């Protein structure tokens, strides 16, 4: 099972995401780094553990503002072997290809898609080499309804994103994960992971990985717990 740290970028800072309430996100306070400057935060995460992937949510882009392209380029330059999964509200083929050419793995977030035709076009333009985030809030799927009914169109890596659980300290949404896992080749849990017991529960339910922020920065999940859980194989 994989552990993928999360960095939510807002106005050139890493912020603490809470329940999808983006208007009230504040700069992160962490045991791993002195401040919320993105390079310092990433350095701190990689000093904690040699992660292979990093998930970045570009909240400026998600809110229709200019992206953090220069920040992401700087992260790529400092850590060239780190695979970046980037959600930057990609909603057209040109933007997707531009990010892919920068060397990041595009995350296509369902909440950013206007219709299934747009998703199909982006998927083809990326040759299905991307990560799909199926986004939910208040029990409602955010995105084209047809996307949930067409799992054959999903790529090999799918994120189950419950925005209500992000930064909530309330545990993963097992019901949502179970509903999606049957059709996903490799499903990743996002939102609510608190500690080692949550990781063990996810691994026992065949979840391929977990996206985590708060528990890493508070120290509730550290190197020992990551080493232990990454020894668990992914089971369908």
Steps between C-alpha positions, in 0.01 A plus 500: 500500500633843401507814712487818290551832680282795401591866448210742450632818338320831549660837425851348498458336839418147612172520688307277735196380307189446709175348373523671160442845655758665275414857604628425851815298432798629697879446462604165637674465835719194505752312712692427178588851382544855633228663289252444218730587209449216247863394451555493876189286548600253228854482638355422844276226364789337316722519808228312686483228232630445144157521341482410131190708426359833610141614442462873441167680489545838334216680672556821308443315173206309646339835586558637148807708583855483355671173584812435709697392194826663610473346849439156354793546261720585799388184682570294186846657471594433864354148509520363143434141606178585684187416302253786536127429474350839420138611524487842335135504393586357159198537274641500146752306292742788451543559873537128566771462238685809623520358853599157372783660300622659823553148631213465747229235513169676441219440746167548327258611770138421425381824663683696228343316205208669323385180324596144412611604151769722649624213715511263202699751296750564780539127561582441134741795486694360798485144365326400827822581686352699787331466838124545536363662815134421564392792719216497750357755746199471729432157355472633144726414207663810355532441127324351199269223620595287199857475631391291798303270269793443262780337703649360180599861424693533826882485497689248711535740798186649655469726806187492715491861623253584776546874546292498820758274665812692394671635812201391706665242727191283448647194328475373143163456328485121480155495341621717213816294461306174486263641238787598269750224566308234312562685173842654562828326418684695772299722735655771720327643806501878548352671802490420870798269558603553863749240614647151462170330582334674205785389275465141617126513439553630147765240424275226631228617264728481196553874450809565287610814679410803707548874447600658831587847627396583858612173663850541355537859618375425853721194534215252547633313198878483481777297343431189708131489403577570133763226486258254657200577279694510174581134560132415453427381145214647298220248463198541274 
